[in-house]
Amino acid sequence: MNALQIIEIGLNTSNMIASGYLSDLTDEEMLHRPDPNCNHIKWQMGHLIVSDHQMINGCVAGTLSDLPEGFAEKYSKETSQSNNQEDFDSKSTLIELQEKQHAAIKSALANFSEADLDQPGPESMKDYAPNLGAALNMIAAHWLMHAGQWAVIRRQTGRSPIF
């Protein structure tokens, strides 16, 4: 097994866990906050999509197609406190965009060599993504970190654990 295969396993595992936690939540439940100081899932998903996009395109420009116009602004720190359903995309739109972006990341990964993983990351992300390999690893870890919060929301909405 090589580094590219390990990264792919990480991406697939985090995607499987996040998708599982989201599978039966409604749009309304995705606005649930486990604590008033926590972000709801809809905002977190948008934040994750924007973060993935910035990390990958910051390492290898043009790897991912542009996000919909205004998407990054819709999921900025300034919007994180909104509970208005209309301020955010639907669950189906978020999942569709995440799946499209995940597929594009995996497609790009299939064309990278292990040497490509050393390509420098964006200067603004040097602390946690100094190169492409770290950025790809961070994407998987970032989704898992947020999915851990979603497990709490699932329990608060009366669901049993699924993992």
N, C-alpha and C positions, 0 to 999 in steps of 0.2 A: 504494500500500500504506500502511496506517495502523499505529499502534502496537499495536492489538489483534490485527491479522493477524500482525505480527511476533512477538508473544508466543505466539500459537497455533502458529506454525511452530516456535518454540523448544521449547514443551511437546511437540509431536508428534515432533520430532527426538530429544529426550532419551528419550522413551518408546520410540521405535523402537530406539534403541541399547541401552537397558537391557533391553528385551524380547528382543532378539537375543542378548545375552550370557547371559541366563537360559534361553533356549529349550531347551537340551538338558542342562542341569545337573540332577543328581538332588538329592533332599532331603539326602542324606548329603554330597554335594559342596558344597552350600551352607553346610555347617558348616566347610569347609576354611579355614584361616587361612594366608595366604601368609607370615606371620611370627607368632610367638607374641604380639607386641604389637599385631597388627591385628585388627579385628573381622571376623567371618565374614558372609557375604552375608545369611543369615536375619536376624541382628540388624540389619544395615544397612537391609534392606528395611523392617522394622518401624519403625526410626528415621526413615526417609524418609517413610513414611506418616504417622507422628505429627507430624513437622515440617511437612509440607504442610498437615495439618489445622489445626495451631496458627497457621500463617501466614495462611491464607485466612480462617479463622473469626475470627482476631484483627483482620483488616481489615474483613470484612463478616460479622458474626455470623450464624450459621445457614446459611451458604452450603453447607457440607458437613454431612451427617447425622452423628450421634454415631458414634464408633468403638465396636467391641464392648467391653463392660465389661471392664476390667482390661487392655486392649490397651496403653495407654501405659505402664503399670507393667511390663508384660512386656518392653518394649523400652527400658527406662531405662538410664542409665549403670551402675547397679548390676547389671544382668543381662548386660552386654556380655561378660563373661569366661566365661560358661557355654558349655560344649560339649555339653550335654545336649539331645538332639533334642526331648525332651518339654517343654522349657522354652519352645519356640518353635512357632509355627504351621507347618503344612505349606506347601510351595512353592505348591500350588494355592490354598490359602486366602489366602496373601500376595498372589499375583498377582490373584486375584479382587477382593480389597479394593483393591489399587492401581488396577486397571482401573475399578472402580466410582467411586473417588474421582477418577481422572483424567477420566472422563466427566462427573462433576459439576462439576469445575473448568472444563472446556471449555464446558459448558452455561451456567454462570454467566458465563463470559467473553463468550459470544454476547449476553448481556443487558446487559453493561457498556457504558458510553460511554467515549470517551477521557478525558473529564473525571473519570469514576469512578476512573481509575488514580491520581489524586491523593489519594484517601481515605487518611487516616493509617493507618500500620501500628501494631502493638502497641508500647507503650513499651519492652518488654523486647527488641524486635528493631529498634529505631531505627537501630542501626549498619549493618545490612545490609538491612533492609526498612522504610525510613521511610514507604512508602506501598504501596498495593495493586499498582501497576505493578512496583515493585521486588520485592515478595513473589512475584508471578507469575514474574518473571524469575529470581529466586533458586530457585524450585522446579525449573525446567529445569536451571539450573547445578548445583544440589545433586545431582540424579540423575546428571548427567554426571560429576561429580567421583567419586561412588561407583562408577559403571559403569567408570571408568578402572581402579579397583582390581580389578574383576571380570575385566577382560581378563587380568590377571596370573594370577588363579586359573584361568581357562580354560587358559592355557598350562601351568600346573603340573599340571593334570589331563589333559594330553595332547591338547588341542584346538588346532586351527589357528585363526589369526585369521579373523574373519568380517567385519571392516570394514577 
